[in-house]
């Protein structure tokens, strides 16, 4: 029986009290003692030196130092009065104390004005000079809650004969770089009087460039000395360091004003700057290495054989080994066969040839393949062709050739690797006389073979051959941005590489992308934000449009469309002619460092500015005397916040494999730490997985799988799935872990798996909205019906053998659930003889009503090999609906009346027609019969009273009757079918009168012969009806002859059987 429970919601009102305290300020005066000055004792003596008293004369004390001499007058005679005094006045409080960054790493410079000796704080009326042994006490801290006390001063400076109000200096070195420091200073005079504490001074220590997130190296043309000394600044957390010297160039005027290159090592805290300088009338290269603390000149090449306009050189790091490769044109050897040298972190190898390109090399670019030692060399030649060569970590192999770029003065190409598939994409301008304006061509290298060339055009551009090209690869994706500038109208435009289509789409020219400058420089760049994955095109516009002069313009690619250009901040009054974008390579950052040079006169200026993912910050002028070429470079460290360590992660010791079937194995292991088993693996960490059918093939350079990971702490469980393994084969698996510094763990334990064929994964599991047996939109309460097609014993072939089974797991939660055939919520169903593709059905029962369930299924063959987990389906277990109706019979006019006719006293009457009780609910029901007590129901006034006796005979009281009832499919043939259990009694507790196989039944177990487990008619109409019959014994005597209407209530309960 369904009972509705009304809950009375009692709302309690909680009141918040605000206590307002009135605080009054009071002032108190503190008496100041007089005589806080020199204690003076005066001795009067004659000029001749004899001491005598001077009566009636006032001796005046003059302001001055102790031991001063005052002239007195005694009757016209000159008398000298000498005095000594004890100094009790402290020096003045220092009011103009300041701190600034020093010129060296970890250095801060302090400045202040010297106080006077006797406490005149405004220094307008000087009271004496500090004399030996006066002392300055300087205390500092990196936090503001410091207890200031001169006895805790870290720096003590002795001083004397310091004229008040003169500049004082102190440089504090060996402080912690990048930290903010707070300073106070005191002065103590020679008598031991201590001044008040000074005003505060605050600044942050000059950052150590070895810890800087990025470097900017650049050319300073201001003086002869600076022109032979490359400069650099560190960049971290939005601030540039001071300017420092890289080191002297080996060259002569005009020194290093060619194109510069700058790269960061993926394995060590190391940078290499490649500077194009002049020596003995020739252009040569100087290579400077920064080892985390200092710069060192490590390489000087011979003549390149070209002017500073060209760039026949480049440098790149192998991303796996961390070795650097420099390639350059060496005129003394060959102008068509570039030479290369390898840097191993300590030394350079001797130069050696790469490949002979057949024509003089004008431009070279090296592009490293992510996470490998492969490097692609692209060379633009004097015959207007572009050729490639591939470095495999040991040697060079000639690649492909693309013809007819429009010029050899600018590099009309760029190349980059996709970050996921890791194919190399080379894009080259098409500059033949018959080529369409704005045409370009591209080829694809998959580390095995070349595809292409393919041809395309930049339709948004107005006309002219493409001269400059820049590519940027999206992190964790195969998407690539392409930026271009053409020659005739100097338009800038961009496009997006669609890897799956092997083509460029979303071509776009910003509104202001017209007349961006000149073909001799590249006034644009493209870049991706690491966190959002959004791209950005930054560019400038020619001075022809004064409103845009010196401004950064930019357009953002949001992954779907381009935003038209936004006018950014103004950097200069001159045109901006070079852009270099360097993204912060952190997965949670959108910062991009943008370095820009202008065409300022008389000298070019260099600026640095940060893009934070939504806007540009304030620009910093890095240099006011730089070159008109790209004589600068900027690069972030691969992981700017990594501490390059030498401690490797621990070896994995619990590698296991779970065979999932269909050629799949799932590996599991506990992740080690960054250092052994401690620490968190940071950005740049890797797993390498090796697997083989040969157990002796423990490890080689040819690993099978490389997995990037970061932010994982030990010992979290990691999983990885290997697919497409040949079946019926034993496989062996191993794993190694690498931290961000390139330290590899030892080899793990061996996991062994026999890859067999399991039943196929069920992909069409469905929770039905109706019951299988329903003829309409009806469903059992607290149940969900499922259907799916059977897989095969081996994948999707073969009949499921005896011993096969299904496992169904259900959950009312969709987050955080562990899906497993071993779950306590899993139902196991045995099955066999099922053919692949056969429809399978199952009903989940006993569920919580009005609840959504999330369901998956697995299949096991007779050997216990489980399939993969099925698709996820959801179903709703309906509310319980209880209902019972009576239907009219053929001989009755209404459904709720049973007319027993006219009879006399002490007579037994049987119903001639049954009353059909129908289950109108949605759950199996059991019925109860009772006659209500107390006041009769409306319109059912009855003079007789129901009784129950055994044997069933009424008492001698008048007006008492007995009523029997049974559920039976056919009319009872005799009174013997009615028993004591079938008497309908008077009670208000209907539940005590539930039908059973003996109560209200003749004991026949066949369906329809009881009021138990009656099916819902809307779901199973053939089983949803049952018939009720009555036997009635009239009273022995009665005081009325009126018609008696006896109410009988039938109540439906949820069947619990």
KOLPAVO-832460 format. One record per residue (C-alpha): x, y, z; residue in one letter. Coordinates in steps of 0.1 Angstrom, whole numbers, padded with zeros to 4 digits, always signed. Layout:
BEGIN
XYZa;...
***
This chain:
BEGIN
+0000+0000+0000x;+0014+0033-0010x;+0015+0059+0018x;+0023+0095+0011x;+0044+0110+0037x;+0040+0147+0040x;+0068+0163+0055x;+0063+0195+0072x;+0091+0218+0065x;+0098+0238+0096x;+0118+0268+0087x;+0139+0283+0114x;+0149+0319+0109x;+0184+0327+0120x;+0192+0363+0127x;+0227+0378+0122x;+0237+0403+0148x;+0264+0429+0139x;+0282+0442+0168x;+0294+0477+0161x;+0321+0489+0184x;+0327+0526+0188x;+0364+0533+0192x;+0374+0567+0204x;+0408+0581+0199x;+0426+0598+0229x;+0457+0618+0231x;+0482+0618+0259x;+0512+0640+0264x;+0545+0627+0276x;+0566+0652+0295x;+0599+0659+0280x;+0628+0664+0304x;+0647+0695+0301x;+0685+0696+0299x;+0687+0670+0272x;+0718+0686+0259x;+0754+0689+0268x;+0763+0688+0305x;+0786+0717+0308x;+0813+0725+0334x;+0831+0757+0328x;+0866+0765+0340x;+0876+0802+0336x;+0912+0810+0332x;+0933+0839+0321x;+0951+0842+0288x;+0982+0833+0307x;+0967+0801+0318x;+0959+0808+0355x;+0925+0799+0365x;+0904+0823+0385x;+0867+0830+0391x;+0849+0857+0373x;+0824+0872+0397x;+0791+0886+0384x;+0798+0876+0349x;+0775+0855+0327x;+0792+0828+0308x;+0775+0821+0275x;+0777+0786+0260x;+0782+0786+0223x;+0770+0759+0200x;+0799+0738+0190x;+0818+0707+0197x;+0829+0695+0231x;+0861+0713+0243x;+0852+0746+0226x;+0867+0779+0237x;+0846+0810+0244x;+0860+0846+0248x;+0847+0864+0279x;+0852+0900+0290x;+0862+0909+0325x;+0866+0947+0332x;+0878+0951+0298x;+0902+0923+0300x;+0900+0893+0276x;+0894+0861+0295x;+0892+0826+0279x;+0865+0802+0292x;+0872+0766+0284x;+0846+0739+0288x;+0842+0702+0283x;+0809+0684+0278x;+0795+0649+0277x;+0775+0644+0244x;+0741+0628+0250x;+0723+0639+0218x;+0719+0610+0192x;+0725+0616+0155x;+0696+0625+0133x;+0671+0599+0120x;+0679+0591+0083x;+0649+0602+0063x;+0660+0597+0027x;+0670+0560+0027x;+0664+0542-0007x;+0672+0508-0023x;+0676+0499-0059x;+0687+0468-0078x;+0724+0465-0082x;+0744+0459-0114x;+0752+0423-0105x;+0731+0392-0098x;+0718+0391-0062x;+0729+0427-0056x;+0711+0457-0041x;+0724+0492-0039x;+0715+0514-0008x;+0718+0552-0007x;+0711+0578+0020x;+0722+0613+0032x;+0746+0613+0062x;+0730+0627+0094x;+0745+0652+0117x;+0760+0643+0151x;+0734+0659+0173x;+0699+0651+0161x;+0688+0679+0138x;+0666+0657+0116x;+0659+0683+0089x;+0696+0689+0084x;+0689+0726+0079x;+0709+0737+0110x;+0738+0714+0110x;+0749+0702+0145x;+0782+0687+0141x;+0801+0662+0120x;+0802+0625+0127x;+0836+0616+0141x;+0853+0583+0146x;+0842+0559+0157x;+0807+0566+0144x;+0789+0535+0130x;+0760+0527+0105x;+0739+0496+0113x;+0719+0481+0084x;+0693+0454+0090x;+0674+0437+0062x;+0648+0409+0057x;+0627+0392+0030x;+0595+0395+0050x;+0576+0424+0066x;+0570+0410+0100x;+0606+0414+0110x;+0614+0427+0145x;+0636+0457+0137x;+0666+0461+0161x;+0700+0474+0154x;+0716+0446+0174x;+0704+0423+0146x;+0720+0443+0118x;+0737+0421+0092x;+0759+0450+0079x;+0779+0473+0102x;+0799+0502+0086x;+0824+0523+0105x;+0826+0559+0095x;+0841+0593+0107x;+0845+0629+0096x;+0814+0627+0075x;+0800+0660+0066x;+0762+0661+0073x;+0739+0658+0043x;+0764+0642+0020x;+0756+0611-0002x;+0764+0577+0013x;+0764+0544-0005x;+0765+0507+0002x;+0762+0477-0022x;+0750+0445-0006x;+0760+0414-0026x;+0752+0377-0024x;+0715+0382-0017x;+0690+0357-0030x;+0680+0367-0065x;+0644+0375-0074x;+0634+0381-0037x;+0621+0414-0023x;+0642+0428+0005x;+0632+0453+0032x;+0658+0476+0049x;+0663+0499+0079x;+0694+0518+0090x;+0706+0534+0123x;+0735+0557+0131x;+0755+0556+0163x;+0779+0585+0172x;+0813+0583+0189x;+0796+0587+0223x;+0774+0557+0217x;+0742+0577+0211x;+0719+0557+0187x;+0696+0575+0162x;+0660+0566+0157x;+0652+0538+0131x;+0653+0552+0096x;+0625+0552+0071x;+0621+0519+0052x;+0637+0511+0019x;+0625+0482-0003x;+0635+0466-0036x;+0640+0431-0051x;+0674+0416-0056x;+0688+0415-0092x;+0676+0381-0106x;+0701+0354-0114x;+0699+0350-0151x;+0704+0313-0147x;+0670+0312-0131x;+0653+0336-0155x;+0625+0322-0175x;+0638+0337-0207x;+0668+0355-0222x;+0669+0383-0247x;+0703+0388-0264x;+0708+0419-0285x;+0733+0442-0303x;+0742+0476-0287x;+0756+0500-0313x;+0761+0530-0290x;+0798+0528-0286x;+0828+0510-0301x;+0831+0489-0269x;+0794+0480-0269x;+0794+0471-0306x;+0820+0443-0298x;+0800+0432-0267x;+0767+0415-0271x;+0743+0424-0243x;+0715+0404-0226x;+0687+0406-0201x;+0669+0380-0181x;+0631+0379-0181x;+0610+0363-0154x;+0576+0369-0138x;+0569+0399-0159x;+0602+0418-0152x;+0634+0423-0171x;+0667+0422-0153x;+0693+0448-0157x;+0716+0448-0188x;+0746+0425-0187x;+0774+0417-0211x;+0776+0383-0228x;+0813+0388-0235x;+0836+0404-0261x;+0833+0394-0297x;+0863+0382-0317x;+0860+0407-0345x;+0863+0442-0357x;+0840+0471-0366x;+0810+0471-0371x;+0810+0438-0351x;+0778+0419-0343x;+0751+0435-0364x;+0741+0405-0385x;+0712+0381-0379x;+0714+0364-0345x;+0703+0329-0334x;+0695+0318-0298x;+0684+0283-0285x;+0677+0267-0252x;+0689+0232-0242x;+0661+0207-0234x;+0683+0187-0211x;+0705+0212-0192x;+0702+0247-0179x;+0721+0259-0210x;+0716+0285-0237x;+0737+0291-0269x;+0738+0325-0287x;+0750+0326-0322x;+0762+0361-0332x;+0771+0372-0367x;+0800+0395-0365x;+0828+0409-0387x;+0865+0400-0385x;+0892+0410-0409x;+0866+0422-0434x;+0847+0389-0434x;+0815+0378-0416x;+0821+0350-0391x;+0801+0334-0363x;+0808+0336-0325x;+0791+0310-0303x;+0785+0319-0267x;+0773+0292-0242x;+0756+0301-0210x;+0760+0273-0185x;+0735+0285-0159x;+0757+0312-0144x;+0783+0326-0169x;+0788+0331-0206x;+0817+0316-0224x;+0829+0321-0260x;+0832+0285-0273x;+0834+0287-0311x;+0846+0311-0338x;+0841+0300-0374x;+0860+0311-0405x;+0844+0333-0431x;+0808+0327-0442x;+0815+0343-0475x;+0784+0365-0475x;+0774+0399-0462x;+0755+0405-0430x;+0722+0407-0450x;+0721+0369-0453x;+0719+0341-0427x;+0736+0309-0440x;+0737+0293-0405x;+0716+0281-0377x;+0718+0261-0345x;+0694+0236-0328x;+0694+0211-0300x;+0687+0174-0303x;+0656+0172-0282x;+0664+0137-0268x;+0701+0138-0262x;+0705+0175-0255x;+0735+0179-0279x;+0736+0210-0300x;+0742+0210-0338x;+0755+0241-0356x;+0754+0242-0394x;+0770+0270-0414x;+0784+0280-0447x;+0822+0278-0446x;+0835+0296-0476x;+0870+0281-0473x;+0855+0246-0477x;+0824+0249-0499x;+0797+0274-0504x;+0772+0247-0514x;+0780+0220-0488x;+0774+0235-0453x;+0796+0223-0425x;+0784+0212-0391x;+0798+0208-0356x;+0783+0191-0325x;+0783+0205-0289x;+0781+0179-0262x;+0779+0203-0233x;+0816+0206-0230x;+0833+0206-0264x;+0826+0211-0301x;+0836+0184-0326x;+0856+0194-0356x;+0837+0207-0386x;+0824+0181-0411x;+0803+0183-0443x;+0766+0178-0444x;+0753+0174-0480x;+0762+0192-0512x;+0732+0212-0524x;+0748+0221-0557x;+0744+0259-0554x;+0756+0285-0529x;+0737+0285-0496x;+0722+0318-0487x;+0699+0309-0458x;+0698+0279-0434x;+0672+0270-0408x;+0674+0240-0384x;+0641+0226-0370x;+0643+0199-0342x;+0617+0171-0341x;+0600+0170-0307x;+0613+0143-0283x;+0638+0128-0308x;+0672+0136-0321x;+0660+0142-0356x;+0667+0176-0370x;+0656+0190-0404x;+0679+0214-0422x;+0662+0237-0448x;+0685+0257-0471x;+0676+0284-0496x;+0701+0286-0524x;+0714+0311-0549x;+0696+0293-0577x;+0663+0303-0560x;+0656+0267-0549x;+0649+0253-0514x;+0665+0220-0504x;+0664+0199-0473x;+0686+0174-0454x;+0677+0152-0424x;+0699+0146-0394x;+0691+0113-0377x;+0714+0118-0347x;+0744+0104-0365x;+0745+0116-0401x;+0729+0137-0427x;+0707+0125-0456x;+0696+0146-0486x;+0659+0153-0487x;+0636+0170-0512x;+0638+0201-0534x;+0614+0229-0541x;+0621+0253-0569x;+0617+0289-0578x;+0614+0311-0547x;+0611+0348-0557x;+0644+0360-0542x;+0675+0349-0523x;+0677+0380-0502x;+0649+0370-0478x;+0642+0335-0465x;+0610+0326-0485x;+0603+0295-0464x;+0597+0280-0430x;+0592+0246-0416x;+0579+0230-0384x;+0570+0196-0369x;+0535+0188-0358x;+0534+0183-0321x;+0513+0151-0320x;+0518+0132-0353x;+0553+0148-0356x;+0553+0151-0393x;+0574+0179-0407x;+0557+0205-0428x;+0578+0227-0451x;+0561+0257-0467x;+0579+0276-0495x;+0569+0306-0516x;+0562+0300-0553x;+0580+0327-0572x;+0581+0316-0609x;+0572+0340-0636x;+0541+0319-0644x;+0531+0314-0607x;+0500+0330-0594x;+0505+0359-0571x;+0506+0349-0534x;+0511+0313-0544x;+0530+0288-0521x;+0539+0252-0521x;+0544+0227-0493x;+0557+0192-0487x;+0553+0167-0458x;+0579+0144-0442x;+0568+0116-0420x;+0604+0106-0410x;+0603+0079-0437x;+0593+0095-0470x;+0583+0129-0485x;+0548+0137-0499x;+0541+0166-0522x;+0547+0192-0533x;+0512+0205-0530x;+0502+0240-0542x;+0480+0267-0528x;+0474+0305-0528x;+0467+0331-0502x;+0435+0345-0517x;+0431+0372-0490x;+0463+0389-0502x;+0460+0416-0528x;+0489+0406-0550x;+0526+0400-0551x;+0550+0371-0544x;+0553+0359-0508x;+0586+0369-0493x;+0584+0361-0455x;+0569+0331-0439x;+0566+0321-0402x;+0551+0289-0387x;+0541+0280-0351x;+0529+0246-0338x;+0500+0243-0314x;+0509+0225-0281x;+0495+0189-0279x;+0480+0192-0313x;+0488+0189-0350x;+0475+0224-0358x;+0499+0249-0372x;+0497+0287-0378x;+0512+0301-0410x;+0519+0338-0412x;+0531+0354-0445x;+0539+0388-0460x;+0540+0395-0497x;+0562+0418-0517x;+0541+0441-0539x;+0516+0456-0515x;+0533+0443-0483x;+0502+0427-0469x;+0503+0403-0440x;+0479+0373-0437x;+0476+0340-0418x;+0462+0305-0423x;+0457+0273-0403x;+0471+0239-0411x;+0445+0212-0410x;+0464+0180-0405x;+0436+0155-0413x;+0431+0172-0447x;+0468+0179-0454x;+0459+0215-0463x;+0457+0250-0451x;+0424+0266-0443x;+0409+0297-0425x;+0430+0321-0445x;+0427+0356-0432x;+0440+0391-0437x;+0434+0416-0409x;+0419+0449-0418x;+0451+0467-0409x;+0473+0441-0425x;+0482+0463-0454x;+0515+0480-0461x;+0533+0466-0431x;+0567+0479-0440x;+0593+0467-0464x;+0605+0434-0478x;+0639+0438-0461x;+0625+0430-0427x;+0597+0409-0412x;+0572+0431-0394x;+0551+0402-0380x;+0552+0369-0362x;+0528+0341-0351x;+0526+0321-0319x;+0504+0299-0297x;+0494+0303-0261x;+0504+0271-0242x;+0474+0269-0219x;+0444+0279-0241x;+0459+0267-0274x;+0447+0300-0290x;+0470+0315-0317x;+0480+0351-0322x;+0493+0371-0352x;+0512+0402-0342x;+0522+0428-0368x;+0527+0465-0375x;+0517+0489-0401x;+0538+0513-0422x;+0544+0549-0412x;+0521+0559-0441x;+0493+0556-0416x;+0503+0579-0386x;+0475+0566-0364x;+0490+0531-0364x;+0527+0542-0363x;+0547+0524-0336x;+0517+0504-0324x;+0514+0466-0320x;+0485+0452-0340x;+0472+0417-0334x;+0446+0392-0343x;+0436+0361-0322x;+0427+0327-0336x;+0404+0310-0312x;+0404+0276-0328x;+0374+0283-0350x;+0377+0318-0364x;+0400+0348-0365x;+0394+0380-0346x;+0400+0411-0367x;+0430+0430-0357x;+0430+0449-0324x;+0451+0480-0320x;+0475+0474-0291x;+0499+0496-0272x;+0522+0522-0287x;+0559+0513-0284x;+0576+0539-0306x;+0571+0570-0327x;+0589+0550-0355x;+0578+0520-0375x;+0581+0486-0359x;+0601+0464-0383x;+0610+0431-0364x;+0589+0409-0342x;+0600+0378-0322x;+0574+0359-0302x;+0585+0334-0275x;+0558+0315-0255x;+0562+0305-0219x;+0562+0267-0222x;+0540+0260-0192x;+0507+0242-0195x;+0490+0266-0172x;+0502+0298-0188x;+0492+0320-0218x;+0522+0343-0214x;+0541+0352-0246x;+0573+0374-0246x;+0573+0397-0276x;+0605+0415-0285x;+0602+0442-0311x;+0627+0464-0330x;+0618+0497-0347x;+0633+0519-0375x;+0641+0548-0351x;+0666+0574-0361x;+0694+0580-0357x;+0694+0545-0341x;+0669+0516-0339x;+0653+0508-0306x;+0645+0474-0290x;+0614+0468-0268x;+0602+0439-0247x;+0565+0434-0238x;+0544+0406-0224x;+0511+0392-0238x;+0492+0376-0209x;+0465+0358-0229x;+0441+0388-0232x;+0462+0419-0236x;+0496+0434-0237x;+0513+0448-0206x;+0536+0478-0204x;+0566+0478-0227x;+0602+0480-0215x;+0629+0497-0236x;+0657+0472-0238x;+0681+0491-0260x;+0681+0525-0277x;+0710+0518-0301x;+0705+0485-0319x;+0708+0472-0355x;+0684+0476-0384x;+0686+0438-0388x;+0674+0410-0366x;+0704+0414-0344x;+0686+0401-0314x;+0669+0369-0302x;+0647+0358-0274x;+0639+0323-0261x;+0623+0307-0231x;+0639+0278-0213x;+0621+0246-0222x;+0608+0245-0187x;+0616+0279-0172x;+0610+0269-0136x;+0628+0235-0136x;+0658+0230-0114x;+0681+0210-0135x;+0691+0181-0113x;+0712+0150-0116x;+0690+0127-0095x;+0669+0103-0117x;+0635+0090-0109x;+0633+0055-0092x;+0628+0024-0114x;+0592+0012-0116x;+0589-0021-0097x;+0553-0031-0101x;+0546-0029-0138x;+0517-0053-0147x;+0497-0060-0178x;+0460-0068-0181x;+0449-0085-0213x;+0418-0068-0226x;+0414-0090-0257x;+0413-0081-0294x;+0451-0073-0293x;+0449-0049-0264x;+0469-0049-0231x;+0465-0023-0204x;+0497-0016-0184x;+0495-0003-0149x;+0523+0009-0126x;+0530+0033-0097x;+0547+0065-0108x;+0581+0072-0092x;+0591+0106-0080x;+0612+0133-0096x;+0642+0123-0074x;+0640+0086-0066x;+0606+0081-0050x;+0602+0117-0038x;+0590+0148-0055x;+0565+0155-0082x;+0574+0148-0119x;+0573+0183-0134x;+0566+0195-0169x;+0590+0179-0194x;+0589+0145-0178x;+0585+0113-0199x;+0577+0077-0198x;+0592+0053-0224x;+0575+0019-0229x;+0592-0009-0247x;+0575-0042-0256x;+0588-0072-0275x;+0580-0109-0281x;+0617-0116-0271x;+0622-0116-0234x;+0659-0109-0239x;+0652-0077-0258x;+0652-0056-0226x;+0659-0022-0240x;+0673-0003-0270x;+0671+0032-0284x;+0641+0021-0304x;+0615+0024-0277x;+0579+0016-0286x;+0559+0044-0268x;+0568+0078-0255x;+0543+0094-0230x;+0545+0130-0218x;+0536+0135-0182x;+0538+0162-0155x;+0523+0171-0121x;+0522+0135-0111x;+0532+0127-0075x;+0545+0094-0063x;+0531+0068-0060x;+0499+0074-0080x;+0487+0045-0103x;+0492+0052-0140x;+0477+0032-0169x;+0484+0030-0206x;+0468+0008-0232x;+0487-0009-0260x;+0466-0018-0290x;+0469-0038-0322x;+0492-0065-0308x;+0493-0098-0328x;+0471-0124-0312x;+0479-0156-0295x;+0514-0143-0287x;+0533-0137-0255x;+0545-0101-0251x;+0571-0086-0227x;+0568-0050-0214x;+0592-0026-0197x;+0591+0010-0188x;+0616+0038-0179x;+0609+0073-0164x;+0626+0105-0173x;+0625+0138-0153x;+0625+0173-0168x;+0663+0174-0166x;+0667+0144-0187x;+0677+0119-0160x;+0664+0084-0169x;+0655+0058-0143x;+0667+0023-0144x;+0647-0003-0163x;+0615-0016-0146x;+0605-0051-0138x;+0591-0072-0168x;+0554-0075-0173x;+0544-0106-0193x;+0511-0111-0211x;+0497-0137-0234x;+0476-0117-0259x;+0446-0138-0267x;+0412-0132-0283x;+0385-0122-0259x;+0348-0117-0267x;+0341-0085-0286x;+0332-0053-0268x;+0294-0047-0267x;+0288-0013-0283x;+0250-0011-0284x;+0238-0016-0248x;+0205+0001-0245x;+0182+0008-0215x;+0147+0005-0229x;+0119+0030-0222x;+0093+0002-0221x;+0092-0033-0208x;+0098-0061-0232x;+0064-0076-0227x;+0045-0042-0228x;+0021-0034-0255x;+0025+0003-0249x;+0047+0028-0232x;+0047+0010-0198x;+0074-0002-0176x;+0077-0021-0143x;+0084+0001-0113x;+0119-0002-0098x;+0132-0020-0129x;+0152-0012-0160x;+0151-0034-0191x;+0183-0038-0211x;+0190-0051-0246x;+0221-0057-0266x;+0235-0079-0293x;+0257-0108-0284x;+0294-0106-0294x;+0313-0137-0304x;+0335-0160-0284x;+0365-0146-0303x;+0359-0110-0310x;+0327-0110-0330x;+0329-0146-0343x;+0321-0179-0329x;+0292-0191-0306x;+0296-0183-0269x;+0304-0217-0253x;+0289-0231-0221x;+0305-0213-0191x;+0303-0180-0209x;+0286-0151-0190x;+0277-0115-0189x;+0286-0091-0161x;+0264-0060-0157x;+0274-0032-0134x;+0250-0004-0124x;+0255+0028-0105x;+0234+0058-0094x;+0266+0079-0098x;+0283+0088-0130x;+0314+0104-0116x;+0341+0087-0096x;+0327+0051-0101x;+0352+0023-0106x;+0339+0002-0135x;+0349-0034-0129x;+0336-0069-0133x;+0345-0074-0097x;+0323-0046-0084x;+0298-0055-0056x;+0272-0039-0078x;+0279-0063-0107x;+0253-0089-0117x;+0266-0121-0134x;+0244-0138-0160x;+0253-0172-0173x;+0248-0178-0210x;+0258-0202-0236x;+0248-0213-0271x;+0244-0177-0281x;+0253-0167-0316x;+0270-0134-0325x;+0244-0108-0333x;+0216-0124-0313x;+0195-0099-0294x;+0199-0104-0256x;+0175-0091-0229x;+0177-0086-0192x;+0157-0068-0166x;+0174-0051-0136x;+0150-0054-0106x;+0149-0042-0071x;+0162-0008-0080x;+0155+0024-0062x;+0124+0040-0076x;+0125+0073-0094x;+0163+0070-0099x;+0186+0072-0128x;+0211+0044-0133x;+0243+0043-0153x;+0250+0008-0167x;+0278-0011-0185x;+0283-0047-0195x;+0311-0071-0202x;+0312-0106-0218x;+0334-0135-0206x;+0342-0166-0226x;+0343-0201-0210x;+0380-0195-0200x;+0372-0164-0180x;+0386-0139-0206x;+0366-0107-0202x;+0358-0084-0231x;+0364-0047-0229x;+0338-0026-0211x;+0307-0017-0232x;+0293+0016-0240x;+0276+0035-0212x;+0238+0035-0212x;+0214+0052-0188x;+0180+0042-0176x;+0154+0055-0152x;+0137+0032-0127x;+0100+0044-0125x;+0080+0053-0094x;+0057+0026-0080x;+0021+0030-0091x;-0004+0009-0072x;-0039+0005-0085x;-0068-0019-0087x;-0101-0016-0105x;-0132-0038-0108x;-0146-0045-0142x;-0183-0052-0150x;-0192-0087-0159x;-0215-0096-0187x;-0244-0099-0163x;-0237-0069-0141x;-0245-0034-0149x;-0218-0019-0128x;-0183-0030-0118x;-0185-0024-0081x;-0216-0043-0071x;-0221-0080-0065x;-0258-0087-0061x;-0265-0119-0041x;-0302-0117-0046x;-0330-0123-0021x;-0326-0149+0006x;-0339-0159+0040x;-0322-0162+0073x;-0297-0190+0080x;-0290-0194+0043x;-0258-0199+0023x;-0256-0179-0009x;-0229-0181-0036x;-0221-0154-0061x;-0232-0165-0096x;-0208-0142-0114x;-0173-0132-0104x;-0159-0097-0100x;-0129-0090-0122x;-0101-0073-0103x;-0076-0056-0126x;-0040-0044-0117x;-0039-0009-0131x;-0005-0001-0115x;+0030-0008-0128x;+0042-0034-0104x;+0031-0069-0093x;+0004-0066-0067x;-0010-0086-0039x;-0046-0079-0027x;-0061-0076+0008x;-0099-0078+0016x;-0116-0063+0046x;-0149-0050+0058x;-0145-0015+0073x;-0155-0011+0109x;-0172+0018+0126x;-0195+0041+0107x;-0205+0025+0074x;-0194+0041+0042x;-0217+0067+0028x;-0250+0052+0013x;-0240+0018+0027x;-0260+0016+0059x;-0259-0020+0071x;-0278-0034+0101x;-0258-0067+0100x;-0224-0073+0115x;-0197-0095+0100x;-0183-0121+0123x;-0157-0149+0120x;-0161-0182+0137x;-0146-0217+0135x;-0165-0236+0123x;-0179-0208+0103x;-0213-0206+0119x;-0228-0174+0132x;-0235-0170+0169x;-0271-0170+0182x;-0270-0132+0181x;-0292-0118+0155x;-0281-0097+0126x;-0246-0114+0123x;-0233-0128+0091x;-0202-0145+0076x;-0186-0136+0042x;-0161-0158+0024x;-0142-0147-0007x;-0116-0164-0030x;-0098-0154-0061x;-0102-0181-0088x;-0101-0181-0125x;-0134-0201-0127x;-0165-0203-0106x;-0160-0224-0075x;-0179-0256-0079x;-0186-0263-0042x;-0185-0248-0008x;-0155-0270+0000x;-0134-0246-0019x;-0140-0220+0008x;-0121-0223+0041x;-0115-0205+0074x;-0087-0185+0057x;-0111-0171+0032x;-0134-0152+0057x;-0135-0115+0051x;-0134-0098+0086x;-0141-0064+0099x;-0108-0045+0105x;-0092-0012+0097x;-0058-0029+0092x;-0060-0041+0057x;-0024-0053+0056x;-0032-0081+0080x;-0057-0095+0055x;-0033-0099+0025x;-0041-0127+0001x;-0018-0157-0001x;-0018-0192-0016x;-0041-0202+0012x;-0059-0171+0022x;-0086-0160-0003x;-0076-0190-0024x;-0086-0226-0029x;-0050-0236-0027x;-0045-0241-0064x;-0011-0229-0074x;-0018-0220-0110x;-0019-0184-0119x;-0053-0167-0114x;-0063-0188-0085x;-0050-0164-0059x;-0047-0126-0052x;-0009-0128-0051x;+0017-0114-0076x;-0009-0101-0101x;+0009-0086-0131x;+0003-0051-0143x;-0024-0052-0169x;-0007-0025-0191x;+0025-0047-0192x;+0011-0082-0192x;-0026-0080-0200x;-0032-0117-0200x;-0019-0119-0165x;-0033-0087-0151x;-0068-0098-0142x;-0081-0121-0115x;-0117-0130-0105x;-0132-0126-0071x;-0160-0150-0058x;-0181-0148-0027x;-0199-0172-0003x;-0224-0156+0021x;-0240-0170+0053x;-0270-0150+0064x;-0279-0144+0101x;-0299-0169+0122x;-0324-0142+0128x;-0328-0106+0118x;-0347-0076+0130x;-0349-0061+0095x;-0360-0071+0061x;-0344-0042+0044x;-0318-0046+0017x;-0284-0049+0032x;-0254-0032+0015x;-0222-0046+0029x;-0190-0027+0018x;-0159-0047+0011x;-0126-0029+0005x;-0099-0044-0017x;-0064-0029-0012x;-0034-0033-0035x;+0000-0039-0020x;+0034-0042-0038x;+0042-0079-0040x;+0073-0088-0021x;+0077-0124-0033x;
***
